Amino acid sequence: MEAFFLLPFATHAQKHDNFWLWGYNNTSTNPNVGGVTMNFYNSSPNIYPEKKKVNFGFYCGICSDSSGRLTFYSNGISIRDTTHNIMLNGDTINPGLFWEQYKNSSYPNGPFCFALPSPEKNNQYFFFHMAADITNTAITSPFYYSIIDMDGNNGKGHVTQKNHILLPHNNDYIDPVAVKHGNGRDWWVITGEVQKPILYTFLLDPDGVHGPFTTIMPYQFSGTDYQSVNDISPDGSKYVRAAGRLGLYIYDFDRCNGSFNNLKAIPFADQNFLCFATVFAPDSKHLYLSSFQTVMGIDVSAPDIIASLDTLAYFDGKASPQPPLVTGFFNPNLGPDGKIYYATTNGTLSMHVIHNPDLPGQAADVEQHGLALPKYNSGTMCQFPNYRLGEWEGSPCDTINGQKPGDGFVKSDWYPPAVSNPKGYTLLPPLFKGGESSGKAPERMPNMAEMAIMQMEAERKQAAEKEAEQKH
């Protein structure tokens, strides 16, 4: 029998996701423009304006220490310490053409970065970060990690290694996620390639980062893939890769050996639904799918996953504070308080909230504009792994605490093979039966890097126009 040790929202330690940041530097005279900080020290989030020296776009990486105190953050251009200055050797992460072009703004990509505490050394963190590159289009590439020693520079932090390449240039990679190893100490990092049936896994243990370990997916939808926001369940047992308008891949994930098993492929029947993002509820059963216009839920533990589909919210069309700043559903994240928060599709003064995501249907309580913000948020929503996940109790790899394997377990290898090629999968009936299909391929949606570039260029244009008006 499998047993999972999970403290989803415990009040002690492992509060590396306690601080969320967004907003702009404080050079603007617009009272709605500036930096914002939110923390989860209390039962409800505490939000307040705070002067910062950087702009946040979609790219966002933040880390607090285990007690919840802010340690460092990044907008993809540099790594900043708690004084909001560039950390020692923290300049020029994600180097290249896009860094040069946007070094005075925010890095043009999605929230494809996160920090993991070192399994070997206290106050050391591995910061995993995806860059952007250009081929025929903007792509997410390469995949880096940097190492941060928070004991360095008198406690302000020191980037001791920077821009170490994990996956090379010229391939377009999917949104990375991370999950605690079954031993409760080490970490798995998962990514893959857009438009290819490939997953890459890395292992972070006391000896450093190992991999990539490659998994060839046994099934792939036909059509044009999309770089959606993927997720892994809080208990680490389910990995979801979303493929835009094509469908979902749902795997069982083994936290001991890093393997992907029992693939369930769920195609979409409605060409008009673009699954932009996925996010799990704390119970690891309810999975939320969102486009810019809708939020839907399915129960991945249900005997009939397809029948569990429920549409929970349609975007109400409102703007914040006024048109054209409409507030569609953008990047989501599960907060330490057990609620799911959605950034919006423009720089606006609100976020959407799912208050009770463990509950089915309308009981989940999707509240549009449910969180008022003191300053504009330009689509920023950091992605955090579940730092509170513990060891997989009784599993073959639950060895650090001296516990023995439980009944029904087979001893697993510590490392996965260099290449895995699992064969079995289940193709489920399509979601959105009776959905619209014109017979024509839908227009290509810009990917996250392209959307970030378009938004930053629009902001530059607006700033230039305002400056020109003031001169006259």
Stockholm file with secondary structure:
# STOCKHOLM 1.0

chainA/1-472         MEAFFLLPFATHAQKHDNFWLWGYNNTSTNPNVGGVTMNFYNSSPNIYPEKKKVNFGFYCGICSDSSGRLTFYSNGISIRDTTHNIMLNGDTINPGLFWEQYKNSSYPNGPFCFALPSPEKNNQYFFFHMAADITNTAITSPFYYSIIDMDGNNGKGHVTQKNHILLPHNNDYIDPVAVKHGNGRDWWVITGEVQKPILYTFLLDPDGVHGPFTTIMPYQFSGTDYQSVNDISPDGSKYVRAAGRLGLYIYDFDRCNGSFNNLKAIPFADQNFLCFATVFAPDSKHLYLSSFQTVMGIDVSAPDIIASLDTLAYFDGKASPQPPLVTGFFNPNLGPDGKIYYATTNGTLSMHVIHNPDLPGQAADVEQHGLALPKYNSGTMCQFPNYRLGEWEGSPCDTINGQKPGDGFVKSDWYPPAVSNPKGYTLLPPLFKGGESSGKAPERMPNMAEMAIMQMEAERKQAAEKEAEQKH
#=GR chainA/1-472 SS CCCCCBCTTCSSSCCTTCEEEEECCTTCCCTTCSEEEEECSSSSCEEEECCCSSCCSSCCEEEECTTSCEEEEECSSCEECTTSSBCBTCSCCSCSHHHHHHTTSCCSSCSCEEEEECSSSTTEEEEEEEEEEESSSEEEEEEEEEEEETTTGGGTCEEEEEEEEEECTTSCBCCCEEEECTTSSSEEEEEEBTTSSEEEEEEEETTEEEEEEEEECSCCCSSCCCCCBCEECTTSCEEEEECBTSEEEEEEECTTTCCEEEEEEEEBSCTTCCBCEEEECTTSSEEEEECSSEEEEEETTSSSTGGGCEEEEECCCCBSSSTTCBCCEEEEEECTTSCEEEEESSEEEEEEEESCTTSCGGGGCEEEEEEEEEEEEESCCCCCCCTTBCCCTTSTTCCTTCCCCCTTCCCCCSSCCSEECCCCEEECCCBSTTCCCCSSCCCCCCCHHHHHHHHHHHHHHHHHHHHHHHHC
#=GC SS_cons         CCCCCBCTTCSSSCCTTCEEEEECCTTCCCTTCSEEEEECSSSSCEEEECCCSSCCSSCCEEEECTTSCEEEEECSSCEECTTSSBCBTCSCCSCSHHHHHHTTSCCSSCSCEEEEECSSSTTEEEEEEEEEEESSSEEEEEEEEEEEETTTGGGTCEEEEEEEEEECTTSCBCCCEEEECTTSSSEEEEEEBTTSSEEEEEEEETTEEEEEEEEECSCCCSSCCCCCBCEECTTSCEEEEECBTSEEEEEEECTTTCCEEEEEEEEBSCTTCCBCEEEECTTSSEEEEECSSEEEEEETTSSSTGGGCEEEEECCCCBSSSTTCBCCEEEEEECTTSCEEEEESSEEEEEEEESCTTSCGGGGCEEEEEEEEEEEEESCCCCCCCTTBCCCTTSTTCCTTCCCCCTTCCCCCSSCCSEECCCCEEECCCBSTTCCCCSSCCCCCCCHHHHHHHHHHHHHHHHHHHHHHHHC
//
